[in-house]
Amino acid sequence: MGWHALAPYLVPLLVAAILLRRVMRVQKPRTIRVERLWIFPALLLAATMLSLGREKFPGIWILALFLASAGLGAAIGWFRVHTLEFSLDAESGAVSARATRLGALLIFGLIALRYGAELALKKLGLNAGANLVHASDAMLIFSTSMLVARGIHTWIRARALLDVNRLSVARSASGLEDRGG
């Protein structure tokens, strides 16, 4: 297998390596950098789109499966943020949250499954494997939409905490708290 045969796998492998690094970190409350929350979801979307873009346009039933997977993943990702513990350091104004490894491990595994299935199908020449590829694509869409929705909702919750802190600091500075205002 030459270098050119591996080219389509380089971006997904890079994203998988970044995910693996993230998964291996100690999971403790981490400061949320609100201005950088878009980076991880953007990488996931790029990897997913590159993965799906290599296939022909799916039929109506597969497309419906993909849309349902995206909707369910987004709903779970949105809900999952409600299970995270957010805290605000009043002195520094930094927001932190406790993250879990499950989402990143799921994406890493699904990317590996997707490319592993495609590679195995090409090597073995199986036709029935298209269903496996569609199923892994649906799982990839599910997990990507889950993590993108989680990122968006985390941004919303972090911004709300920062806004409350900013208002509190402004009130303290103007003396409104001393006057009962």
C-alpha positions in Angstrom: 0.0 0.0 0.0 1.6 3.2 -1.1 1.5 6.7 0.4 -1.2 7.9 -2.0 -3.5 5.1 -0.8 -3.3 6.4 2.7 -4.0 10.0 1.9 -7.8 9.8 2.4 -7.1 8.5 5.9 -4.7 11.2 7.1 -7.2 13.8 8.3 -9.4 11.2 10.2 -6.3 9.7 11.7 -5.1 13.1 12.8 -8.5 13.8 14.4 -8.4 10.3 16.0 -4.9 11.0 17.5 -6.1 14.4 18.9 -9.2 12.6 20.4 -7.0 9.9 21.9 -4.7 12.5 23.5 -7.8 14.2 24.9 -9.2 10.9 26.3 -5.9 10.0 28.0 -5.7 13.3 30.0 -6.7 13.1 33.7 -10.4 14.0 33.9 -10.7 16.8 36.5 -12.5 20.1 36.4 -11.1 22.0 33.5 -11.3 25.7 32.7 -13.6 26.3 29.8 -12.1 28.7 27.3 -15.3 30.1 25.8 -13.5 31.6 22.9 -12.0 28.2 21.9 -15.1 26.0 22.3 -15.7 25.9 18.5 -12.4 24.2 17.7 -13.2 20.6 18.8 -16.7 20.5 17.2 -15.3 22.0 14.0 -12.6 19.2 13.9 -15.3 16.6 14.5 -17.6 18.0 11.8 -14.7 18.1 9.3 -13.7 14.5 10.0 -17.3 13.4 9.7 -17.9 15.3 6.5 -14.7 14.0 5.0 -15.7 10.5 6.0 -19.2 10.8 4.5 -18.1 12.8 1.5 -16.2 9.8 0.1 -19.5 7.8 -0.4 -22.2 8.3 -3.0 -25.3 10.1 -1.9 -27.4 7.6 0.1 -31.0 6.5 -0.6 -34.0 8.0 1.1 -34.1 5.5 3.9 -30.4 5.7 4.7 -30.7 9.5 4.6 -33.7 9.3 7.0 -31.5 7.1 9.3 -28.7 9.7 9.1 -31.1 12.6 10.0 -32.7 10.6 12.9 -29.2 9.8 14.1 -28.2 13.5 14.0 -31.3 14.6 15.8 -31.0 11.9 18.5 -27.3 12.7 19.0 -28.0 16.4 19.3 -30.7 15.9 21.8 -28.5 13.6 24.0 -25.6 16.0 23.7 -27.7 19.0 24.7 -29.1 17.0 27.6 -25.7 15.8 28.7 -24.5 19.3 29.5 -27.2 19.4 32.2 -25.3 16.6 33.9 -22.0 18.5 33.9 -21.0 20.4 37.0 -20.1 24.0 36.2 -18.4 26.3 38.6 -17.2 29.9 38.4 -14.1 31.3 40.2 -15.4 34.7 41.3 -11.8 36.2 41.5 -10.5 35.1 38.1 -13.9 35.0 36.3 -13.0 31.5 35.0 -15.6 28.9 34.3 -14.8 25.2 34.8 -16.6 22.0 34.2 -16.0 18.4 34.8 -15.8 16.4 31.5 -16.1 12.7 30.8 -14.2 10.4 28.5 -17.2 8.7 27.0 -18.0 11.1 24.2 -14.4 11.3 22.9 -14.0 7.5 23.2 -17.2 6.9 21.3 -16.1 9.2 18.4 -12.6 7.6 18.3 -14.1 4.1 18.2 -16.6 5.0 15.5 -14.1 6.6 13.3 -11.9 3.5 13.6 -14.9 1.2 13.0 -15.9 3.2 9.9 -12.5 3.2 8.3 -11.7 -0.3 9.4 -15.0 -1.6 7.8 -14.3 0.3 4.6 -10.7 -1.0 4.4 -11.9 -4.6 5.2 -14.6 -4.4 2.6 -12.2 -3.3 -0.1 -9.7 -6.0 0.8 -12.3 -8.8 1.0 -14.5 -7.5 -1.8 -17.7 -8.0 0.2 -21.0 -6.5 -1.1 -23.1 -7.0 2.0 -20.8 -4.8 3.9 -22.5 -1.6 2.7 -25.0 -2.0 5.5 -22.1 -2.1 8.0 -20.6 1.1 6.5 -24.1 2.8 6.6 -24.6 1.7 10.2 -21.1 3.0 11.2 -21.8 6.2 9.3 -25.1 6.6 11.3 -23.2 6.1 14.6 -20.6 8.6 13.5 -23.3 11.1 12.7 -24.9 10.4 16.0 -21.8 10.9 18.1 -20.6 13.9 16.1 -24.0 15.7 16.5 -24.0 14.8 20.2 -20.6 16.4 20.8 -21.4 19.4 18.6 -24.6 20.0 20.6 -22.7 19.5 23.8 -20.2 22.2 22.7 -22.9 24.7 21.8 -24.8 24.1 25.0 -21.6 24.3 27.1 -20.9 27.7 25.4 -24.4 28.9 26.3 -24.1 27.8 29.9 -20.5 29.2 30.3 -21.5 32.5 28.8 -24.5 32.8 31.2 -22.2 32.2 34.2 -19.7 34.8 32.8 -22.5 37.3 32.2 -23.8 36.9 35.8 -20.3 37.3 37.1 -19.7 40.4 35.0 -23.0 41.9 36.2 -22.1 41.1 39.8 -18.6 42.7 39.5 -20.2 45.8 37.8 -22.7 46.1 40.6 -20.0 45.8 43.3 -17.8 48.4 41.5 -20.7 50.9 41.3 -21.8 50.4 44.9 -25.2 49.1 44.0 -25.0 46.2 46.4 -24.3 48.5 49.4 -27.5 50.5 48.6 -29.6 47.3 48.3 -30.0 47.7 44.5 
